[in-house]
Amino acid sequence: MAMNINKSTGDAIWLDETYYCDYRSDDFTGVVVPHGNSSRETALTLFEYVRDTIPLSADSLSVTASATMKKGYGACWNKTLLMVALLRKFSIPARIAKRPLRRAFLKPLIGNDVYFNNDPYYHCFVQVHLEGSWLDADPSVDGKTYQKCYRPLKVSWNIQWDGKRDHVIHTENIAGSPETIEDIEASFSVGIGNRSIPGFILPFLNRKYWKKTGWSNEMNRKCCV
């Protein structure tokens, strides 16, 4: 289920644990997650943690937040879900939103493979409730991927978020208004509007992407894909 975004109010449901947003999972036990002394500082720290320690990669929607933490990589929806789970773990209301983008936004990363995706393509990002306001934050593009694939194109956006205003990337390819995903399980089970990638293709795609973005050595040691 998706709904139009209302940025004016917070709600207790945005602190809930769900099947996918499983922040009490044993897989989080023993993992040292950085945080700050205030909600804003914690949100910023978690944003940078998810952005740069979880490389942007191909993965399915049917992956829990704890599984993404354990794997150490994920697509925009996986990284968004993980950041939402961590924010809720620290009692900061957070939710997933999606926005239609022209599929060209992926071409700097995946080249002509982009033409296998639907157009527009739905991209996920985080909304976090801080000091009475909902703010957009997009942790999907890690530093290595940005430097290798997007910065050379002189895009008008960057991957930094200050925790005080909306952070929006891929602005040159926005194809419609964003929507909040209210029911994660229901929305993820039907693909949030995107065609699914067969699971057997994912390791091949990730080896290709990680070679391009400079993550190969680290991820091959970690994941052995």
Secondary structure, 3 states (H helix, E strand, C coil): CEEECCCCCCCHHHHCCCCCCCCCCHHHCCCCCCCCCCHHHHHHHHHHHHHHHCCECCCCCCCCHHHHHHHCCECHHHHHHHHHHHHHHCCCCEEEEEEEECHHHHHHHHHHHHHHCCCCEEEEEEEEEECCEEEEECCCCCHHHHHHHHHHHCCCCCCCCCCCCCCCCCHHHECCCCEEECCHHHHHHCHHHCCCCCHHHHHHHHHHHHHHHCCHHHHHHHHCC
